[in-house]
Amino acid sequence: MKAVKTFNTYQQRTTLTANYHEKYAENYLYSGLTEECAEVLGKYAKRYRGDFDNNPQLFNDYLKKELGDVMWFVAQVALLNRTKLSVVTGVNTIERYAPDISFYLRREADLAHEMVKIATLIYDGELMYCVADVESLRKSLIFQLEEIVARVYILAKENDFTMAEILNHNLEKLHDRKKRNVIKGSGDKR
């Protein structure tokens, strides 16, 4: 598979591995985004417990997979809300994406925890109570998704991999699962 170079191409390719009932799309995507953000935080918990002391590269491998899953859900939530991923990120070329990280200078686990809180805010529908109209809701949702993407970027940078690596690894993993007919199920090693 040819590597993606733009956020919009990545978003389009996520549709090839999307496998859920349209009737439940909103519930699935919002809860899935929350779950994947929590899995990132869970990897940090295991790291702090010492699970990766003998193999730090294993932590990076797991983190890259989980951040890719977060980005898959971000792309799908944006699509559900008729928004291109480039609108969420502010640029289309993946390599050009570089949020102002000075605002986010905190411990990595704090950033992962904030991702969970933002995703939960989206999932709980709290945004609906804060805005007066549908367009304001959409803008607020885009802002919250961008906040998650910025944290993904920083966590990747802190662990010496790029956004492009995350997105392309995610597509390769999911296309392989689809090819082997194991897109549904659980566990990283399917």
Phi and psi in degrees as GROMACS dihedral restraints (atoms count N, CA, C in turn):
[ dihedral_restraints ]
;  ai    aj    ak    al  type     phi  dphi    fc
    3     4     5     6     1   -73.1    20    10
    4     5     6     7     1   136.4    20    10
    6     7     8     9     1   -65.1    20    10
    7     8     9    10     1   142.6    20    10
    9    10    11    12     1   -84.9    20    10
   10    11    12    13     1   145.7    20    10
   12    13    14    15     1  -118.9    20    10
   13    14    15    16     1   -10.3    20    10
   15    16    17    18     1  -126.6    20    10
   16    17    18    19     1   152.5    20    10
   18    19    20    21     1   -64.5    20    10
   19    20    21    22     1   -37.5    20    10
   21    22    23    24     1   -68.3    20    10
   22    23    24    25     1   -36.8    20    10
   24    25    26    27     1   -64.9    20    10
   25    26    27    28     1   -42.9    20    10
   27    28    29    30     1   -57.3    20    10
   28    29    30    31     1   -48.4    20    10
   30    31    32    33     1   -58.3    20    10
   31    32    33    34     1   -43.9    20    10
   33    34    35    36     1   -61.4    20    10
   34    35    36    37     1   -40.9    20    10
   36    37    38    39     1   -71.7    20    10
   37    38    39    40     1   -24.1    20    10
   39    40    41    42     1   -64.9    20    10
   40    41    42    43     1   -26.7    20    10
   42    43    44    45     1   -66.8    20    10
   43    44    45    46     1   -23.9    20    10
   45    46    47    48     1   -70.3    20    10
   46    47    48    49     1   -20.2    20    10
   48    49    50    51     1  -112.8    20    10
   49    50    51    52     1     3.1    20    10
   51    52    53    54     1   -70.1    20    10
   52    53    54    55     1   128.6    20    10
   54    55    56    57     1  -144.1    20    10
   55    56    57    58     1    82.9    20    10
   57    58    59    60     1  -152.6    20    10
   58    59    60    61     1   159.7    20    10
   60    61    62    63     1   -72.5    20    10
   61    62    63    64     1   127.7    20    10
   63    64    65    66     1   -56.4    20    10
   64    65    66    67     1   -34.5    20    10
   66    67    68    69     1   -58.6    20    10
   67    68    69    70     1   -32.5    20    10
   69    70    71    72     1  -109.0    20    10
   70    71    72    73     1    17.1    20    10
   72    73    74    75     1   -54.6    20    10
   73    74    75    76     1   -49.6    20    10
   75    76    77    78     1   -61.5    20    10
   76    77    78    79     1   -47.7    20    10
   78    79    80    81     1   -62.1    20    10
   79    80    81    82     1   -45.9    20    10
   81    82    83    84     1   -62.6    20    10
   82    83    84    85     1   -48.6    20    10
   84    85    86    87     1   -69.3    20    10
   85    86    87    88     1   -41.7    20    10
   87    88    89    90     1   -70.2    20    10
   88    89    90    91     1   -41.2    20    10
   90    91    92    93     1   -71.6    20    10
   91    92    93    94     1   -35.6    20    10
   93    94    95    96     1   -64.8    20    10
   94    95    96    97     1   -39.0    20    10
   96    97    98    99     1   -62.4    20    10
   97    98    99   100     1   -44.1    20    10
   99   100   101   102     1   -61.9    20    10
  100   101   102   103     1   -45.4    20    10
  102   103   104   105     1   -60.9    20    10
  103   104   105   106     1   -45.3    20    10
  105   106   107   108     1   -67.1    20    10
  106   107   108   109     1   -37.7    20    10
  108   109   110   111     1   -61.9    20    10
  109   110   111   112     1   -39.6    20    10
  111   112   113   114     1   -66.2    20    10
  112   113   114   115     1   -34.1    20    10
  114   115   116   117     1   -65.9    20    10
  115   116   117   118     1   -34.8    20    10
  117   118   119   120     1   -61.4    20    10
  118   119   120   121     1   -47.9    20    10
  120   121   122   123     1   -60.7    20    10
  121   122   123   124     1   -38.3    20    10
  123   124   125   126     1   -61.6    20    10
  124   125   126   127     1   -36.7    20    10
  126   127   128   129     1   -63.8    20    10
  127   128   129   130     1   -38.0    20    10
  129   130   131   132     1   -67.5    20    10
  130   131   132   133     1   -38.1    20    10
  132   133   134   135     1   -60.0    20    10
  133   134   135   136     1   -44.4    20    10
  135   136   137   138     1   -66.5    20    10
  136   137   138   139     1   -35.0    20    10
  138   139   140   141     1   -64.2    20    10
  139   140   141   142     1   -45.0    20    10
  141   142   143   144     1   -67.4    20    10
  142   143   144   145     1   -27.9    20    10
  144   145   146   147     1   -73.9    20    10
  145   146   147   148     1   -18.5    20    10
  147   148   149   150     1   105.3    20    10
  148   149   150   151     1     7.7    20    10
  150   151   152   153     1   -61.7    20    10
  151   152   153   154     1   -24.4    20    10
  153   154   155   156     1  -111.6    20    10
  154   155   156   157     1    12.5    20    10
  156   157   158   159     1   -57.0    20    10
  157   158   159   160     1   -38.3    20    10
  159   160   161   162     1   -85.6    20    10
  160   161   162   163     1   -10.7    20    10
  162   163   164   165     1  -150.8    20    10
  163   164   165   166     1    75.4    20    10
  165   166   167   168     1   -60.6    20    10
  166   167   168   169     1   -28.3    20    10
  168   169   170   171     1   -64.7    20    10
  169   170   171   172     1   -31.9    20    10
  171   172   173   174     1   -62.2    20    10
  172   173   174   175     1   -39.8    20    10
  174   175   176   177     1   -59.5    20    10
  175   176   177   178     1   -47.0    20    10
  177   178   179   180     1   -60.8    20    10
  178   179   180   181     1   -40.4    20    10
  180   181   182   183     1   -62.7    20    10
  181   182   183   184     1   -46.7    20    10
  183   184   185   186     1   -64.0    20    10
  184   185   186   187     1   -42.4    20    10
  186   187   188   189     1   -62.7    20    10
  187   188   189   190     1   -43.1    20    10
  189   190   191   192     1   -59.6    20    10
  190   191   192   193     1   -42.1    20    10
  192   193   194   195     1   -63.7    20    10
  193   194   195   196     1   -45.8    20    10
  195   196   197   198     1   -67.6    20    10
  196   197   198   199     1   -39.8    20    10
  198   199   200   201     1   -64.8    20    10
  199   200   201   202     1   -35.5    20    10
  201   202   203   204     1   -62.9    20    10
  202   203   204   205     1   -40.7    20    10
  204   205   206   207     1   -65.7    20    10
  205   206   207   208     1   -38.1    20    10
  207   208   209   210     1   -59.9    20    10
  208   209   210   211     1   -46.1    20    10
  210   211   212   213     1   -65.6    20    10
  211   212   213   214     1   -34.2    20    10
  213   214   215   216     1   -60.4    20    10
  214   215   216   217     1   -45.9    20    10
  216   217   218   219     1   -68.7    20    10
  217   218   219   220     1   -37.4    20    10
  219   220   221   222     1   -58.7    20    10
  220   221   222   223     1   -46.4    20    10
  222   223   224   225     1   -61.0    20    10
  223   224   225   226     1   -42.5    20    10
  225   226   227   228     1   -71.7    20    10
  226   227   228   229     1   -38.8    20    10
  228   229   230   231     1   -63.6    20    10
  229   230   231   232     1   -42.1    20    10
  231   232   233   234     1   -61.4    20    10
  232   233   234   235     1   -44.7    20    10
  234   235   236   237     1   -61.4    20    10
  235   236   237   238     1   -43.3    20    10
  237   238   239   240     1   -56.3    20    10
  238   239   240   241     1   -33.3    20    10
  240   241   242   243     1   -98.4    20    10
  241   242   243   244     1    23.1    20    10
  243   244   245   246     1    53.4    20    10
  244   245   246   247     1    44.4    20    10
  246   247   248   249     1  -129.2    20    10
  247   248   249   250     1   130.7    20    10
  249   250   251   252     1   -72.5    20    10
  250   251   252   253     1   147.5    20    10
  252   253   254   255     1   -62.3    20    10
  253   254   255   256     1   -29.9    20    10
  255   256   257   258     1   -65.4    20    10
  256   257   258   259     1   -26.7    20    10
  258   259   260   261     1   -70.3    20    10
  259   260   261   262     1   -39.4    20    10
  261   262   263   264     1   -64.3    20    10
  262   263   264   265     1   -44.6    20    10
  264   265   266   267     1   -85.8    20    10
  265   266   267   268     1   -19.9    20    10
  267   268   269   270     1    87.7    20    10
  268   269   270   271     1   -10.7    20    10
  270   271   272   273     1  -143.4    20    10
  271   272   273   274     1   160.2    20    10
  273   274   275   276     1  -100.0    20    10
  274   275   276   277     1   -37.1    20    10
  276   277   278   279     1   -73.1    20    10
  277   278   279   280     1   120.3    20    10
  279   280   281   282     1   -56.8    20    10
  280   281   282   283     1   -44.7    20    10
  282   283   284   285     1   -66.7    20    10
  283   284   285   286     1   -17.7    20    10
  285   286   287   288     1   -87.4    20    10
  286   287   288   289     1   -11.5    20    10
  288   289   290   291     1   -70.1    20    10
  289   290   291   292     1   121.0    20    10
  291   292   293   294     1  -156.3    20    10
  292   293   294   295     1    88.3    20    10
  294   295   296   297     1   -67.7    20    10
  295   296   297   298     1   159.5    20    10
  297   298   299   300     1   -69.9    20    10
  298   299   300   301     1   103.9    20    10
  300   301   302   303     1   -84.9    20    10
  301   302   303   304     1    -7.5    20    10
  303   304   305   306     1   -61.9    20    10
  304   305   306   307     1   -29.0    20    10
  306   307   308   309     1   -68.7    20    10
  307   308   309   310     1   -26.3    20    10
  309   310   311   312     1  -103.0    20    10
  310   311   312   313     1    12.7    20    10
  312   313   314   315     1   -69.6    20    10
  313   314   315   316     1    94.8    20    10
  315   316   317   318     1  -146.1    20    10
  316   317   318   319     1   175.6    20    10
  318   319   320   321     1   -61.4    20    10
  319   320   321   322     1   147.6    20    10
  321   322   323   324     1   -56.8    20    10
  322   323   324   325     1   -42.2    20    10
  324   325   326   327     1   -64.4    20    10
  325   326   327   328     1   -32.6    20    10
  327   328   329   330     1   -63.1    20    10
  328   329   330   331     1   -41.3    20    10
  330   331   332   333     1   -63.1    20    10
  331   332   333   334     1   -42.6    20    10
  333   334   335   336     1   -64.1    20    10
  334   335   336   337     1   -40.9    20    10
  336   337   338   339     1   -63.1    20    10
  337   338   339   340     1   -40.6    20    10
  339   340   341   342     1   -63.4    20    10
  340   341   342   343     1   -35.4    20    10
  342   343   344   345     1   -60.5    20    10
  343   344   345   346     1   -42.4    20    10
  345   346   347   348     1   -62.6    20    10
  346   347   348   349     1   -44.1    20    10
  348   349   350   351     1   -63.2    20    10
  349   350   351   352     1   -42.3    20    10
  351   352   353   354     1   -65.0    20    10
  352   353   354   355     1   -46.2    20    10
  354   355   356   357     1   -61.8    20    10
  355   356   357   358     1   -38.4    20    10
  357   358   359   360     1   -65.5    20    10
  358   359   360   361     1   -38.9    20    10
  360   361   362   363     1   -59.1    20    10
  361   362   363   364     1   -44.3    20    10
  363   364   365   366     1   -64.6    20    10
  364   365   366   367     1   -47.8    20    10
  366   367   368   369     1   -62.2    20    10
  367   368   369   370     1   -42.9    20    10
  369   370   371   372     1   -70.8    20    10
  370   371   372   373     1   -10.2    20    10
  372   373   374   375     1    77.4    20    10
  373   374   375   376     1    13.9    20    10
  375   376   377   378     1   -60.6    20    10
  376   377   378   379     1   -28.7    20    10
  378   379   380   381     1   -61.2    20    10
  379   380   381   382     1   -33.6    20    10
  381   382   383   384     1   -62.9    20    10
  382   383   384   385     1   -29.2    20    10
  384   385   386   387     1   -84.0    20    10
  385   386   387   388     1   -10.2    20    10
  387   388   389   390     1   -99.3    20    10
  388   389   390   391     1    -8.8    20    10
  390   391   392   393     1  -127.4    20    10
  391   392   393   394     1   158.1    20    10
  393   394   395   396     1   -95.0    20    10
  394   395   396   397     1   -23.5    20    10
  396   397   398   399     1  -143.6    20    10
  397   398   399   400     1   169.6    20    10
  399   400   401   402     1   -63.1    20    10
  400   401   402   403     1   -40.6    20    10
  402   403   404   405     1   -65.6    20    10
  403   404   405   406     1   -38.7    20    10
  405   406   407   408     1   -65.7    20    10
  406   407   408   409     1   -38.3    20    10
  408   409   410   411     1   -61.5    20    10
  409   410   411   412     1   -45.5    20    10
  411   412   413   414     1   -60.8    20    10
  412   413   414   415     1   -45.4    20    10
  414   415   416   417     1   -62.9    20    10
  415   416   417   418     1   -39.9    20    10
  417   418   419   420     1   -65.6    20    10
  418   419   420   421     1   -41.7    20    10
  420   421   422   423     1   -62.6    20    10
  421   422   423   424     1   -44.6    20    10
  423   424   425   426     1   -60.3    20    10
  424   425   426   427     1   -42.8    20    10
  426   427   428   429     1   -61.0    20    10
  427   428   429   430     1   -44.9    20    10
  429   430   431   432     1   -64.8    20    10
  430   431   432   433     1   -40.2    20    10
  432   433   434   435     1   -63.6    20    10
  433   434   435   436     1   -40.0    20    10
  435   436   437   438     1   -63.9    20    10
  436   437   438   439     1   -35.8    20    10
  438   439   440   441     1   -62.1    20    10
  439   440   441   442     1   -38.5    20    10
  441   442   443   444     1   -67.2    20    10
  442   443   444   445     1   -46.0    20    10
  444   445   446   447     1   -60.1    20    10
  445   446   447   448     1   -40.8    20    10
  447   448   449   450     1   -60.7    20    10
  448   449   450   451     1   -39.8    20    10
  450   451   452   453     1   -69.4    20    10
  451   452   453   454     1   -37.4    20    10
  453   454   455   456     1   -59.0    20    10
  454   455   456   457     1   -46.4    20    10
  456   457   458   459     1   -57.7    20    10
  457   458   459   460     1   -47.0    20    10
  459   460   461   462     1   -66.6    20    10
  460   461   462   463     1   -43.7    20    10
  462   463   464   465     1   -62.5    20    10
  463   464   465   466     1   -38.2    20    10
  465   466   467   468     1   -64.2    20    10
  466   467   468   469     1   -48.5    20    10
  468   469   470   471     1   -59.8    20    10
  469   470   471   472     1   -42.6    20    10
  471   472   473   474     1   -63.9    20    10
  472   473   474   475     1   -22.5    20    10
  474   475   476   477     1  -112.0    20    10
  475   476   477   478     1    19.1    20    10
  477   478   479   480     1    64.7    20    10
  478   479   480   481     1    38.3    20    10
  480   481   482   483     1  -137.6    20    10
  481   482   483   484     1   165.9    20    10
  483   484   485   486     1  -104.7    20    10
  484   485   486   487     1   165.3    20    10
  486   487   488   489     1   -61.8    20    10
  487   488   489   490     1   -39.6    20    10
  489   490   491   492     1   -61.2    20    10
  490   491   492   493     1   -41.0    20    10
  492   493   494   495     1   -62.2    20    10
  493   494   495   496     1   -42.0    20    10
  495   496   497   498     1   -61.3    20    10
  496   497   498   499     1   -50.9    20    10
  498   499   500   501     1   -66.0    20    10
  499   500   501   502     1   -43.9    20    10
  501   502   503   504     1   -69.8    20    10
  502   503   504   505     1   -39.1    20    10
  504   505   506   507     1   -62.1    20    10
  505   506   507   508     1   -40.8    20    10
  507   508   509   510     1   -61.8    20    10
  508   509   510   511     1   -46.0    20    10
  510   511   512   513     1   -64.4    20    10
  511   512   513   514     1   -42.7    20    10
  513   514   515   516     1   -59.6    20    10
  514   515   516   517     1   -45.9    20    10
  516   517   518   519     1   -60.8    20    10
  517   518   519   520     1   -47.6    20    10
  519   520   521   522     1   -71.2    20    10
  520   521   522   523     1   -37.3    20    10
  522   523   524   525     1   -67.1    20    10
  523   524   525   526     1   -36.2    20    10
  525   526   527   528     1   -63.7    20    10
  526   527   528   529     1   -43.5    20    10
  528   529   530   531     1   -63.1    20    10
  529   530   531   532     1   -41.4    20    10
  531   532   533   534     1   -62.9    20    10
  532   533   534   535     1   -44.2    20    10
  534   535   536   537     1   -59.4    20    10
  535   536   537   538     1   -37.8    20    10
  537   538   539   540     1   -89.2    20    10
  538   539   540   541     1     3.4    20    10
  540   541   542   543     1    61.7    20    10
  541   542   543   544     1    40.3    20    10
  543   544   545   546     1  -128.0    20    10
  544   545   546   547     1    31.0    20    10
  546   547   548   549     1   -65.8    20    10
  547   548   549   550     1   -34.5    20    10
  549   550   551   552     1   -90.7    20    10
  550   551   552   553     1   155.2    20    10
  552   553   554   555     1   125.3    20    10
  553   554   555   556     1  -166.6    20    10
  555   556   557   558     1  -139.4    20    10
  556   557   558   559     1   161.3    20    10
  558   559   560   561     1   101.2    20    10
  559   560   561   562     1   141.9    20    10
  561   562   563   564     1   -73.1    20    10
  562   563   564   565     1   -23.5    20    10
  564   565   566   567     1  -104.3    20    10
  565   566   567   568     1    51.8    20    10
